[in-house]
Amino acid sequence: MRAFQYLVLGAAVISMFVIESCGTPKQIVTDETQRIVLQYSQPKKMPHYSGISYGLDIRIKSDLPDTPIIDNSEVYGFPVPGSYDIIPSPVDYVLTGLRSFASGAGFRIASSDGYRLSVRLKEFSIKNSIRTIGNIVLEYELLNSDGTPILSSTIATGTHNVGLIFNAERMSKVINSTLNNAFEQINWQAIADQLKVHDRPAAERQKQVKGDGDTALEQTVIRWYIVSSPAGADVSWRVVSSTPDVKNTNASYVGTTPYETTETFDIRGLKFDNSGNVQIEVTCEKPGYLPQKRRFNLRQAIEQREISTKFNLVKDE
């Protein structure tokens, strides 16, 4: 097979030399329409990432016009098809490949977990000259549920360089190898790191609390220690927010002083990045004494993992 490829390449070079020696080289275009069926298959060696907690929603768009992707403009002396019928479309083919590659690498493909890999197809081409060169360019970024970029836009380029070919089946394999080369340029490790539940909320700056218990914020245990003099006062707390992501709440009674417990937060819409705009207002009340309130910055409480204070109550005279 390799000897045959060399013979074809040698014939191409000789033909080009003969044509050029006789005058302007000519391209022989036939009326044939060649069908190229794109069938994605994973590479034999795949990366694998473990400990991934979130699903990944993969979306793709294209900057390319709906035109043939095969360029035979520099092939002379050999008949080349006048047009190509390529199925499925490059966008559908790349999307199928992305989902297959990511799944094989350990990612769970889902559309409701809030993390989206947004991919734009920038180039998808095969150029025939003395050699056949495949080129696929992808631009990708990882987005949070609110569309906020977590990993900034990055380019991944795949190329594959082989001898001159016209066979549709071999052309499909070249395209498949080119696409896998592009996939291997994607920083899957960085994506996997964002899809894990970390032990520190600061490592998940844009992950939002939804009440599922699968974020570092929701798993952060906060120690409450509220005392008063005299003891026996009612303790309540509420959320006071200056970010639209988190709503204010009404006060909720939690116990009497001395009040000591450990709890996790379930504040919907909370992210580490907006926690500095959220406060916990603690109220201490006892009959015959003036009520007192204190506010605690939630970012500070998360970092210290504690909300503690002492109320020195003043009689209501």
CORTA-V912814 format. One record per residue. N is the residue number from 0. RES is the residue in one letter. PSI is psi as a letter, one per 40 degrees, with the letter a starting at -180 (* if undefined). NEAR is the number of other C-alpha atoms within 12 Angstrom. Layout:
{{N,RES,PSI,NEAR} {N,RES,PSI,NEAR}}
//
This chain:
{{0,M,d,8} {1,R,d,10} {2,A,d,10} {3,F,d,13} {4,Q,d,19} {5,Y,d,18} {6,L,d,16} {7,V,d,22} {8,L,d,27} {9,G,d,18} {10,A,d,20} {11,A,d,27} {12,V,d,23} {13,I,d,18} {14,S,d,25} {15,M,d,25} {16,F,d,18} {17,V,d,17} {18,I,d,21} {19,E,d,16} {20,S,d,12} {21,C,e,11} {22,G,a,10} {23,T,h,13} {24,P,i,19} {25,K,i,23} {26,Q,h,22} {27,I,h,20} {28,V,h,19} {29,T,i,15} {30,D,e,12} {31,E,i,14} {32,T,h,16} {33,Q,h,23} {34,R,h,23} {35,I,h,29} {36,V,h,24} {37,L,h,30} {38,Q,h,29} {39,Y,h,28} {40,S,i,26} {41,Q,i,27} {42,P,i,23} {43,K,d,11} {44,K,h,13} {45,M,i,20} {46,P,i,24} {47,H,h,18} {48,Y,h,25} {49,S,i,21} {50,G,e,19} {51,I,h,27} {52,S,d,28} {53,Y,i,33} {54,G,i,31} {55,L,h,34} {56,D,h,31} {57,I,h,35} {58,R,i,29} {59,I,i,27} {60,K,i,23} {61,S,i,26} {62,D,e,18} {63,L,i,20} {64,P,i,16} {65,D,g,15} {66,T,i,17} {67,P,i,25} {68,I,e,30} {69,I,h,36} {70,D,h,27} {71,N,e,33} {72,S,e,24} {73,E,e,25} {74,V,h,31} {75,Y,i,28} {76,G,e,28} {77,F,i,30} {78,P,h,21} {79,V,i,30} {80,P,i,27} {81,G,d,20} {82,S,i,20} {83,Y,i,28} {84,D,h,22} {85,I,h,27} {86,I,i,21} {87,P,a,19} {88,S,i,25} {89,P,d,41} {90,V,d,30} {91,D,d,22} {92,Y,d,29} {93,V,d,40} {94,L,d,31} {95,T,d,27} {96,G,d,34} {97,L,d,41} {98,R,d,31} {99,S,d,26} {100,F,d,35} {101,A,d,37} {102,S,d,27} {103,G,d,23} {104,A,e,28} {105,G,e,26} {106,F,i,34} {107,R,h,29} {108,I,h,30} {109,A,i,20} {110,S,e,17} {111,S,e,16} {112,D,e,27} {113,G,e,31} {114,Y,h,37} {115,R,h,33} {116,L,h,46} {117,S,h,33} {118,V,h,33} {119,R,h,31} {120,L,h,34} {121,K,d,27} {122,E,i,32} {123,F,g,38} {124,S,i,33} {125,I,h,37} {126,K,h,31} {127,N,h,31} {128,S,b,29} {129,I,d,30} {130,R,i,27} {131,T,h,32} {132,I,h,29} {133,G,i,37} {134,N,h,33} {135,I,h,38} {136,V,h,33} {137,L,h,40} {138,E,h,31} {139,Y,i,35} {140,E,i,31} {141,L,h,36} {142,L,i,29} {143,N,i,32} {144,S,d,28} {145,D,e,18} {146,G,e,19} {147,T,h,22} {148,P,h,24} {149,I,d,31} {150,L,h,30} {151,S,i,20} {152,S,h,20} {153,T,i,26} {154,I,h,25} {155,A,h,29} {156,T,h,29} {157,G,h,32} {158,T,i,30} {159,H,h,29} {160,N,h,24} {161,V,a,28} {162,G,i,30} {163,L,h,35} {164,I,i,36} {165,F,e,34} {166,N,h,20} {167,A,d,24} {168,E,d,18} {169,R,d,21} {170,M,d,35} {171,S,d,33} {172,K,d,29} {173,V,d,41} {174,I,d,41} {175,N,d,38} {176,S,d,32} {177,T,d,39} {178,L,d,45} {179,N,d,39} {180,N,d,30} {181,A,d,37} {182,F,d,36} {183,E,e,31} {184,Q,e,24} {185,I,h,32} {186,N,g,27} {187,W,d,35} {188,Q,d,23} {189,A,d,20} {190,I,d,36} {191,A,d,33} {192,D,d,23} {193,Q,d,38} {194,L,e,40} {195,K,i,29} {196,V,h,29} {197,H,i,25} {198,D,e,17} {199,R,h,22} {200,P,d,36} {201,A,d,25} {202,A,e,22} {203,E,g,28} {204,R,d,28} {205,Q,e,33} {206,K,h,42} {207,Q,h,36} {208,V,h,35} {209,K,e,24} {210,G,e,19} {211,D,e,19} {212,G,e,21} {213,D,f,29} {214,T,i,38} {215,A,d,36} {216,L,d,44} {217,E,e,32} {218,Q,e,25} {219,T,h,30} {220,V,h,24} {221,I,h,26} {222,R,h,22} {223,W,h,32} {224,Y,g,25} {225,I,h,34} {226,V,i,29} {227,S,i,29} {228,S,h,23} {229,P,i,22} {230,A,i,23} {231,G,e,21} {232,A,i,32} {233,D,h,32} {234,V,h,35} {235,S,i,30} {236,W,i,30} {237,R,i,27} {238,V,h,33} {239,V,h,28} {240,S,i,28} {241,S,e,19} {242,T,h,20} {243,P,e,16} {244,D,d,25} {245,V,h,28} {246,K,i,19} {247,N,i,23} {248,T,i,18} {249,N,i,16} {250,A,i,19} {251,S,h,17} {252,Y,h,19} {253,V,e,23} {254,G,a,25} {255,T,i,25} {256,T,i,31} {257,P,h,24} {258,Y,h,28} {259,E,h,22} {260,T,i,20} {261,T,h,18} {262,E,i,20} {263,T,i,25} {264,F,i,35} {265,D,g,25} {266,I,h,33} {267,R,h,28} {268,G,e,32} {269,L,h,39} {270,K,i,37} {271,F,d,33} {272,D,d,27} {273,N,e,32} {274,S,d,38} {275,G,e,25} {276,N,e,26} {277,V,h,34} {278,Q,i,31} {279,I,h,36} {280,E,h,29} {281,V,h,36} {282,T,h,35} {283,C,h,40} {284,E,i,33} {285,K,h,27} {286,P,h,17} {287,G,e,13} {288,Y,i,22} {289,L,h,18} {290,P,i,23} {291,Q,i,27} {292,K,i,24} {293,R,i,25} {294,R,i,24} {295,F,h,30} {296,N,h,26} {297,L,d,34} {298,R,d,28} {299,Q,d,24} {300,A,d,28} {301,I,d,36} {302,E,d,24} {303,Q,e,19} {304,R,f,26} {305,E,i,27} {306,I,h,34} {307,S,i,28} {308,T,i,27} {309,K,h,26} {310,F,h,31} {311,N,g,22} {312,L,i,26} {313,V,h,19} {314,K,i,15} {315,D,g,12} {316,E,*,7}}
//
